[in-house]
Amino acid sequence: MLQCDRVYSALNATETTETKVGTITIPPVGVRRIVGICPQLMQPTSTAAEVVSGYVRLSFKTVSGLFKFPAQGVGGPAGTLAANVHTIEPKIIPVDIPVPPNEAVDCYMAADIALTGTASGAVALLME
């Protein structure tokens, strides 16, 4: 059975420094591995020549390895202009990370460059 949990947080003006977005705890029963990750780095106000790019890093308590993935960049409207609603299809990165029950997964995110406005980050883990 597929399960999912998600964390979200503002990255503030220090988005080029890793910020802890939150901690996802693996359920005590019914989950043996993470099968997908959906990280989004969101910018509220687009600026000319400013690319929204960055990464998410998963930090496990007992699972060893390097888990640093690109984050999907999501940009808002330019300046203070009103814009039509944009829908963004979440990008899921398929993974196969075995995890024990009750594992705490800390999710960290950073942008590659400073972004206009207060950036925010979201990370979802798909588990089965």
SULVENWO-V198526 format. One record per backbone hydrogen bond with DSSP energy under -0.5 kcal/mol. NH is the residue of the N-H (numbers start at 0). CO is the residue of the C=O. E is the energy in kcal/mol with one decimal. If there is no record, write none. Layout:
BEGIN
((NH | CO | E) (NH | CO | E))
END
This chain:
BEGIN
((2 | 126 | -3.6) (4 | 124 | -1.6) (6 | 122 | -2.5) (8 | 120 | -2.3) (10 | 118 | -3.3) (11 | 118 | -0.9) (13 | 10 | -0.8) (14 | 11 | -0.7) (16 | 13 | -2.3) (18 | 108 | -2.5) (20 | 18 | -0.7) (20 | 106 | -3.0) (21 | 106 | -1.2) (23 | 104 | -2.6) (24 | 22 | -0.5) (25 | 23 | -0.5) (25 | 102 | -2.9) (33 | 96 | -2.6) (34 | 32 | -0.5) (34 | 125 | -2.8) (35 | 125 | -1.4) (36 | 92 | -1.8) (37 | 123 | -2.7) (39 | 121 | -2.9) (40 | 71 | -2.9) (41 | 39 | -0.6) (41 | 119 | -3.2) (42 | 73 | -3.1) (44 | 115 | -0.7) (45 | 76 | -2.4) (49 | 46 | -1.7) (50 | 48 | -0.6) (52 | 50 | -0.9) (53 | 70 | -0.5) (54 | 109 | -2.4) (55 | 68 | -2.8) (56 | 107 | -2.9) (57 | 66 | -2.9) (58 | 105 | -2.7) (59 | 57 | -0.5) (60 | 103 | -0.7) (63 | 61 | -0.5) (66 | 64 | -0.6) (68 | 55 | -3.0) (68 | 66 | -0.5) (70 | 53 | -2.2) (71 | 38 | -2.7) (73 | 40 | -2.7) (75 | 42 | -1.3) (78 | 45 | -1.6) (80 | 77 | -1.7) (88 | 86 | -0.5) (89 | 87 | -0.6) (91 | 89 | -0.6) (92 | 36 | -3.1) (92 | 90 | -0.5) (93 | 91 | -0.7) (94 | 34 | -1.7) (96 | 33 | -2.2) (97 | 95 | -0.6) (98 | 31 | -2.5) (101 | 25 | -1.1) (101 | 26 | -0.6) (102 | 99 | -1.4) (104 | 23 | -2.9) (104 | 102 | -0.6) (105 | 58 | -2.6) (105 | 103 | -0.7) (106 | 21 | -3.0) (107 | 56 | -2.7) (107 | 105 | -0.6) (108 | 18 | -2.2) (109 | 54 | -1.9) (110 | 14 | -3.6) (111 | 52 | -3.1) (112 | 52 | -0.5) (118 | 11 | -0.6) (118 | 116 | -0.9) (119 | 41 | -2.3) (120 | 8 | -3.0) (121 | 39 | -2.2) (122 | 6 | -2.3) (123 | 37 | -1.4) (124 | 4 | -2.6) (125 | 35 | -2.8) (126 | 2 | -3.6) (126 | 124 | -0.5) (127 | 32 | -2.3))
END
